[in-house]
């Protein structure tokens, strides 16, 4: 790829020392090293991800093709079976009782907690003197 010999590295280091100076050169070298490490890590992650994708495609190609529509056992029913019809039977007394109006305010707010008391008209209450 890049053929960088010892003489090129030495020349680049000397120019960097002259341009940046001895105070800033270690900071810049550390920062460049961090960037290079991040770039290598990103390249490695990309390579690993591509390998995983290629392997997944190969596995999918090797699997035998199945029918398009899954059978009834492909997706088991997580719900319990319906109870027998006798459990849903309505007694005559319950059928003749009037059902509460679902839109009435009393029916809608029957189980709500009471509202908080209104604030004091004089602002904050400090103490009772």
C-alpha positions in Angstrom: 0.0 0.0 0.0 2.1 2.9 1.2 5.8 2.3 1.2 7.1 4.7 3.8 10.7 4.1 4.7 12.8 5.3 7.7 14.2 8.4 5.8 10.6 9.6 5.0 9.5 9.3 8.6 12.7 11.1 9.8 12.2 13.9 7.3 8.5 14.3 8.2 9.3 14.3 12.0 12.0 17.0 11.4 9.6 19.2 9.4 6.9 18.8 12.1 9.3 19.7 14.8 10.3 22.9 13.0 6.7 23.9 12.1 5.0 23.0 15.4 7.8 23.5 17.8 8.8 21.3 20.8 5.8 22.3 22.9 3.0 21.5 20.5 4.5 18.5 18.8 3.7 15.9 21.5 0.1 17.0 21.7 -0.3 16.9 17.9 1.4 13.5 17.7 -0.9 12.1 20.4 -3.9 13.5 18.6 -2.8 12.1 15.2 -2.2 8.7 16.9 -5.7 8.8 18.4 -7.2 9.6 15.0 -5.3 6.8 13.4 -6.5 4.4 16.1 -10.1 5.4 15.6 -9.7 5.1 11.8 -8.3 1.6 12.2 -11.1 0.6 14.6 -13.7 1.9 12.2 -12.1 0.0 9.3 -12.0 -3.2 11.4 -15.7 -2.8 12.4 -16.7 -2.3 8.8 -14.8 -5.3 7.6 -16.3 -7.5 10.4 -19.8 -6.2 9.5 -19.3 -7.0 5.8 -18.0 -10.5 6.7 -21.1 -11.1 8.9 -23.4 -10.0 6.1 -21.8 -12.2 3.5 -21.9 -15.2 5.9 -25.6 -14.5 6.6 -26.4 -14.4 2.9 -24.5 -17.7 2.3 -26.4 -19.4 5.2 -29.7 -18.2 3.7 -28.7 -19.5 0.3 -27.8 -22.9 1.7 -31.1 -23.4 3.5 -33.7 -25.3 1.6 -36.6 -23.1 0.3 -39.7 -23.6 2.3 -43.4 -23.0 1.3 -44.5 -19.4 1.1 -47.4 -19.8 3.6 -46.5 -21.0 7.0 -48.5 -23.9 8.5 -50.9 -23.5 11.4 -48.2 -24.6 13.9 -45.7 -22.0 12.6 -47.1 -19.3 15.0 -48.4 -20.8 18.2 -51.4 -19.0 19.8 -50.2 -17.3 23.0 -53.8 -16.6 24.1 -55.7 -19.2 26.2 -58.7 -20.9 24.6 -62.1 -19.3 24.9 -64.2 -20.3 28.0 -67.3 -22.4 27.4 -70.5 -20.4 26.4 -72.1 -21.1 29.9 -69.6 -18.8 31.5 -70.8 -15.9 29.4 -74.5 -16.4 30.1 -76.4 -13.4 31.4 -78.8 -13.9 34.2 -82.3 -12.5 33.8 -81.9 -10.1 36.7 -78.7 -8.6 35.2 -80.4 -8.4 31.8 -83.3 -6.4 33.2 -81.2 -3.9 35.2 -80.5 -0.6 33.5 -76.9 -0.2 32.4 -75.2 2.9 33.7 -74.8 5.7 31.1 -71.2 5.6 30.1 -71.2 9.3 29.2 -72.5 10.6 32.4 -70.0 12.6 34.5 -70.7 10.7 37.7 -70.1 7.4 36.0 -66.9 8.6 34.4 -65.4 10.1 37.5 -66.8 7.8 40.2 -63.4 6.4 41.2 -61.3 9.6 40.8 -59.6 11.0 43.9 -61.0 14.3 45.2 -59.6 17.5 43.6 -56.9 19.5 45.5 -58.1 22.5 47.6 -58.0 25.8 45.8 -55.0 28.1 46.4 -55.1 30.8 49.0 -56.3 34.1 47.7 -53.4 35.9 49.5 -50.6 34.0 47.8 -48.4 31.7 49.7 -49.3 30.8 53.2 -46.3 31.3 55.5 -47.4 30.7 59.1 -50.4 31.4 61.3 -49.4 34.3 63.5 
